[in-house]
Amino acid sequence: MGKTKKVELAVIGAGPGGYAAAFRAADLGKKVMLIDRDPTLGGVCLNRGCIPSKALLHISKVMEDATGLAKMGVSYNKPEIDLEKIRSHKNKIVSQLNQGIDRMAKARGVETIEGLASFKSNNEILVKTKSSEINIEFEKCIIASGSSSGMIPGLDSKHKSILTSRTALELSDVPKKLIIIGGGAIGLELGQVYASLGSEITLVEFMPNLIPGADTDIVKPLHRKLTKQFSSILLSTKVKTVKPNKDDSVKVTIENDSGVSSKNYDKILIAVGRKPNIELLKIDNTDIQLNNDGYIDANIYQQTSVMNIFAIGDVVGNPMLAHKATHEGKVAAEVCCGHPAAMDYQAIPSVVYTDPEVAWAGLTEIEAKENDINYVKGEFPWAASGRAISIGANQGKTKILFNSKTKKVLGVGIVGPGAGDMISEAMLSIEMGADAEDIGLTIHPHPTVGETFAMAAEVFQGTITDLYVPKK
C-alpha cells in the first residue's frame, strides 16, 4: 500500500486551466496539490501545442514576409534551414515558460506531483508515480485533464509515417511530400510551417470549406494564400484508407466527386480534432455523469454531478481552447473557496494563427442563418486601409454583425495580420454591450489595421469617410 495524503484541493492536470485553477485557489488560501503525468507543467498548450506552434509560425511568417519584399525592391538569397537550431529555439521558449510556471507554483506553495491520477471514490484519487503509489484524500477536486489528438480508426499512431500535432511539432525532419488530414486550425497552421520549410503539402478536408464554423468570406483570403503555398487543397473529400508502406512512406486513398484515387506520401499528419482525456481517470469509481457526447457534465459553477468535484477545459466540451479553460479554472477555484463566481460570458473568441490570421467572436453569419437570427452588418475592406496596403495586407477584412433593432454588436470576423490581437476589442464590445455608435465614436490611432474595427461600424452607420458608400 502506498502512503496517504490529505489535501483541501487536488487539481488533476497542469495545463492552462489546471495551473490557473491551482494558483487562484492557492492565492485564496487553499492548500493545493497539482498533479500531472508530464514532468513539466503547462500541459499540451505549452509543451506540444499552442506555444511551440506559434514559435514555428513566427519563423514561417518572417520567411514569407522576406520573400514578399522582393516586390518592394528588397531581395534575399534562398534561406538556409538549420532544423537543429529551429528545434533548439522552439524548445528554449517552451523551457523558459515551463520554468516560469514552476517558479509560480513554488512561490504560492502549490505542491506538484508527476504521476497518473485516477479516482477511487468521490473523495479519493490514486496517483501512480514512477516510483510509488500515493492515495490522495481530497475535500475538493478539479479535473483539468485536457484532451489528446484524434486518430482515424485502425491507424497506428506510433508508426514513423503517421504524425499527430505532437509529433509534427517535434520537427524531426521535413518530409518532401506531406498529406494533412483536416482543414481546421491545427492542420492549416502546421501546413504553413512545413510548407515554408520545404514540404509539398496536400490538404484534405471532409467539409466543403476550410475552418468549418467560420464564415467563408473571412476564410477566403487565407484559402487564396494557401492555394499558392500548398500543392493541393481537396475539399469535400473523404479519406477511405491509410496504409503504411514498407519503406516508411504511406499510401492514402481518398474519395470525392472526382472518384477514388490513391497516392503515396512520405508522411501523413492527422489533424481531425481532439478527444477528452477521460478514460484513464476511472470515472466509473465516482458518481460523475458524462453527457451524450462523452464529455463530463458541468454547470455554470464548473461543478460536476458530484458537488465537491469540478471539471474544466477540454473534458467538459467544445470549444477546446486554452483561454476558455483558464477562465473556467478560475471560476472553479473561486467557487471551491466559497466565492460567488460563475462562468458567465457572451462569447468565446477563436483564432487561427496562420498568415493571414483568421479570428472571430460571437455570432457568425452561418449561425445567424441556421437559427433565423436577424442581423445587419458593417464591413471594411483592408484594401482601403493605408496601413494594410503598406504592409501588403490588402486582402484583409473586418466585419461586424449588429442586432438589427438595438445596433449592439452580436459578432465579429476579422482576417489579416494581427486579427488575433484585434479580436480582443471585439470581445470587449460584445461583453460590454457596445453598439455601432460606441465603436464609431471611439477614436482609434491612424494608421493602424486596428482602426478598421471602427471603420466597419462607420460603414454600417453611413458615417464612413474612408470609403464612398452610395446611399441606399
URKA-V91098 format. One record per pair of residues at least 6 apart in sequence whose C-alpha atoms are under 8 Angstrom apart, sorted by the first residue. I is the first residue (numbers start at 1). GAP is how many residues later the second one is. Records with the same first field share a line. If there is no record, write none. Layout:
BEGIN
I=GAP ; GAP
END
This chain:
BEGIN
1=132
2=130 ; 131 ; 132 ; 133
3=130 ; 131 ; 132
4=130 ; 131 ; 132 ; 133
5=129 ; 130 ; 131 ; 132
6=130 ; 131 ; 132
7=24 ; 25 ; 26 ; 129 ; 130 ; 131 ; 132
8=22 ; 23 ; 24 ; 130 ; 131 ; 132
9=21 ; 22 ; 23 ; 24 ; 129 ; 130 ; 131 ; 132 ; 133
10=22 ; 23 ; 24 ; 25 ; 128 ; 130 ; 131 ; 132
11=7 ; 10 ; 11 ; 21 ; 22 ; 23 ; 24 ; 130 ; 131 ; 132 ; 133
12=6 ; 22 ; 23 ; 24 ; 105 ; 129 ; 130 ; 131 ; 132 ; 133
13=6 ; 21 ; 22 ; 23 ; 24 ; 30 ; 130 ; 131 ; 132 ; 133
14=20 ; 21 ; 22 ; 27 ; 28 ; 29 ; 130 ; 131
15=26 ; 27 ; 28 ; 29 ; 30 ; 31 ; 129 ; 130 ; 131
16=26 ; 27 ; 29 ; 306 ; 307 ; 309 ; 310
17=127 ; 295 ; 296 ; 305 ; 306 ; 307 ; 308 ; 309 ; 310 ; 311 ; 312 ; 313
18=16 ; 124 ; 125 ; 126 ; 127 ; 294 ; 307 ; 308 ; 311
19=15 ; 22 ; 23
20=306 ; 309 ; 310
21=121 ; 305 ; 308 ; 309 ; 310 ; 311 ; 312
22=10 ; 11 ; 12 ; 88 ; 311
23=81 ; 82 ; 85 ; 87
24=306 ; 309 ; 310
25=6 ; 7 ; 305 ; 308 ; 309 ; 311 ; 312
26=6 ; 82 ; 83 ; 84
27=81
28=306 ; 309
29=308
30=307
31=78 ; 79
32=77 ; 78 ; 79
33=77 ; 78 ; 79 ; 80
34=76 ; 77 ; 78 ; 79
35=77 ; 78 ; 79 ; 80 ; 81 ; 82
36=76 ; 77 ; 78 ; 79 ; 80 ; 81
37=77 ; 78 ; 79 ; 80
38=76 ; 77
39=75
40=7 ; 58
41=57 ; 60 ; 61
42=56 ; 59
43=103
44=6 ; 102
45=6 ; 277
46=6 ; 48 ; 51 ; 52
47=47
48=117 ; 118 ; 121
49=116 ; 117 ; 120
51=43
52=38 ; 39 ; 41 ; 42 ; 117
53=116 ; 136 ; 137
54=299
55=35 ; 38
56=30 ; 34 ; 137
57=132 ; 133 ; 135 ; 136 ; 296 ; 297
60=132 ; 133 ; 136 ; 137
61=294
63=16 ; 133
64=132
66=9 ; 10
67=8 ; 9
69=6
70=6
81=116
83=88 ; 90
87=83 ; 84
105=6 ; 7
113=16
114=15
115=12 ; 13 ; 14 ; 15
116=11 ; 12 ; 13
117=8 ; 9 ; 10 ; 11 ; 163 ; 164
118=7 ; 8 ; 9 ; 162 ; 163 ; 164 ; 165
119=6 ; 7 ; 162 ; 163 ; 164 ; 166 ; 167
120=6 ; 162 ; 165 ; 166
121=164 ; 165
122=163 ; 164 ; 165 ; 184 ; 186 ; 187
123=14 ; 15 ; 16 ; 17
124=11 ; 12 ; 13 ; 14
125=10 ; 11 ; 12 ; 13
126=7 ; 8 ; 9 ; 10
127=6 ; 7 ; 8 ; 9
128=6
139=169
140=168 ; 169 ; 170 ; 196
141=167 ; 168 ; 169
142=167 ; 168 ; 169 ; 170 ; 190
143=166 ; 167 ; 168 ; 169 ; 172
144=167 ; 168 ; 169 ; 170 ; 171
145=131 ; 132 ; 133 ; 168 ; 169 ; 170
146=130 ; 131 ; 167 ; 168 ; 169
147=127 ; 128 ; 129 ; 130 ; 167 ; 168
148=126 ; 127 ; 128 ; 129
149=15 ; 16 ; 122 ; 123 ; 124 ; 125 ; 126
150=120 ; 121 ; 122 ; 123 ; 124 ; 125
151=6 ; 119 ; 121
152=118 ; 120
155=87
156=6
157=6 ; 7
159=85
160=88 ; 107
161=83 ; 87 ; 88 ; 89 ; 105 ; 106 ; 107
162=105 ; 106 ; 107 ; 108
163=104 ; 105 ; 106 ; 107
164=105 ; 106 ; 107
165=21 ; 25 ; 104 ; 105 ; 106
168=22 ; 101
174=20 ; 23 ; 24 ; 25
175=24 ; 91 ; 92
176=22 ; 23 ; 24 ; 90
177=22 ; 23 ; 24 ; 25 ; 88 ; 89 ; 90
178=21 ; 22 ; 23 ; 24 ; 87 ; 88 ; 89 ; 90 ; 91
179=22 ; 23 ; 24 ; 25 ; 86 ; 88 ; 89 ; 90
180=7 ; 11 ; 21 ; 22 ; 23 ; 24 ; 88 ; 89 ; 90 ; 91
181=6 ; 22 ; 23 ; 24 ; 58 ; 87 ; 88 ; 89 ; 90 ; 91
182=21 ; 22 ; 23 ; 24 ; 88 ; 89 ; 90 ; 91
183=20 ; 21 ; 22 ; 27 ; 28 ; 29 ; 88
184=26 ; 27 ; 28 ; 87 ; 88
185=26 ; 167 ; 168
186=85
187=16 ; 82 ; 83 ; 84
188=166
189=163 ; 164 ; 165
191=10 ; 12 ; 39
192=34 ; 37 ; 162
194=7
195=6 ; 34 ; 35
196=33
200=30 ; 31
201=28 ; 29 ; 30 ; 31
202=28 ; 29 ; 30 ; 31 ; 32
203=27 ; 29 ; 30 ; 31
204=29 ; 30 ; 31 ; 33 ; 34 ; 35
205=28 ; 29 ; 30 ; 31 ; 32 ; 33
206=29 ; 30 ; 31 ; 32
207=28 ; 29 ; 30
208=27 ; 28
209=7 ; 26 ; 27
210=9 ; 13 ; 25
211=8
213=153
214=146 ; 150 ; 152
215=149 ; 150 ; 151 ; 198
218=140 ; 179 ; 195 ; 196 ; 197
219=139 ; 196
221=135 ; 174 ; 175 ; 194
222=132 ; 133 ; 134 ; 135 ; 136 ; 193
227=6
236=20
237=17 ; 18 ; 19 ; 20
238=16 ; 17 ; 18
239=13 ; 14 ; 15 ; 16
240=12 ; 13 ; 14 ; 15
241=11 ; 12 ; 13
242=8 ; 9 ; 10 ; 11
243=7 ; 8 ; 9
244=6 ; 7
245=6
248=18
249=15 ; 16 ; 17 ; 18
250=14 ; 15 ; 16 ; 17 ; 18
251=11 ; 12 ; 13 ; 14
252=10 ; 11 ; 12 ; 13
253=7 ; 8 ; 9 ; 10
254=6 ; 7 ; 8
255=6
276=19 ; 38 ; 39 ; 41
277=38
278=37
287=18 ; 19
288=8 ; 9 ; 16 ; 17 ; 18
289=7 ; 8 ; 15 ; 16
290=6 ; 7
291=6
295=20 ; 21 ; 22
296=8 ; 15 ; 19 ; 20 ; 21
297=7 ; 8 ; 14 ; 19
298=6 ; 7 ; 12 ; 13 ; 14 ; 18
300=42 ; 43 ; 44
301=30 ; 31 ; 34 ; 40 ; 41 ; 42
302=8 ; 9 ; 10 ; 26 ; 29 ; 30 ; 40 ; 41
303=6 ; 7 ; 8 ; 29
304=6 ; 7
310=22
311=21
312=13 ; 16 ; 17 ; 20
313=7 ; 8 ; 9 ; 11 ; 12 ; 13 ; 15 ; 16
314=6 ; 7 ; 11
321=29
324=24
327=16
328=15
331=10 ; 11 ; 12
332=9
334=6 ; 7
335=6 ; 7
345=86
346=16 ; 84 ; 85
347=14 ; 15 ; 80 ; 83 ; 84
348=13 ; 14 ; 79
349=10 ; 11 ; 12 ; 13 ; 74 ; 75 ; 78
350=9 ; 10 ; 11
351=6 ; 7 ; 8 ; 9 ; 68 ; 69
352=6 ; 7 ; 68
353=67
355=61 ; 62
356=40 ; 59 ; 60 ; 61
357=58 ; 59 ; 60 ; 61 ; 62 ; 63
358=55 ; 56 ; 57 ; 58 ; 61 ; 62
359=54 ; 55 ; 56 ; 60 ; 61 ; 64
360=51 ; 52 ; 53 ; 54 ; 63
361=50 ; 51 ; 52 ; 62 ; 65 ; 66
362=48 ; 49 ; 50 ; 65 ; 68
363=38 ; 47 ; 48 ; 49
364=37 ; 47 ; 48 ; 49
365=36
368=6 ; 7
374=29 ; 30
375=26 ; 27 ; 28 ; 29
376=25 ; 26 ; 27 ; 28
377=22 ; 23 ; 24 ; 25 ; 83
378=21 ; 22 ; 23 ; 24 ; 78 ; 79 ; 80 ; 81 ; 82
379=18 ; 19 ; 20 ; 21 ; 76 ; 77 ; 78 ; 80 ; 81
380=17 ; 18 ; 19 ; 72 ; 73 ; 75 ; 76 ; 79
381=13 ; 14 ; 15 ; 16 ; 17
382=6 ; 7 ; 11 ; 12 ; 13 ; 14 ; 15 ; 16 ; 67 ; 70
383=6 ; 10 ; 11 ; 12 ; 13
384=10 ; 82 ; 83
385=9 ; 62 ; 63 ; 64 ; 67
386=61 ; 62
387=60 ; 61 ; 62
388=6 ; 8 ; 60 ; 61
393=23 ; 24
395=21
396=18 ; 19 ; 20 ; 21
397=17 ; 18 ; 19
398=14 ; 15 ; 16 ; 17 ; 54 ; 55 ; 58
399=13 ; 14 ; 15 ; 54 ; 57
400=9 ; 10 ; 11 ; 12 ; 13 ; 53 ; 56 ; 57
401=8 ; 9 ; 10 ; 11
402=6 ; 7 ; 8 ; 9 ; 33 ; 34
403=6 ; 7
406=29
407=28 ; 29
408=22 ; 25 ; 26 ; 27 ; 28
409=20 ; 21 ; 24 ; 25 ; 26 ; 27
410=20
411=15 ; 19
412=11 ; 14
413=10
414=8 ; 9
422=28
429=6 ; 10
436=21 ; 22 ; 24 ; 25
437=20 ; 21 ; 24
439=14 ; 15 ; 18
440=14 ; 15 ; 17 ; 18
441=13
442=12
444=6 ; 7 ; 10
445=6
455=9 ; 11
458=6
459=10
462=7
END
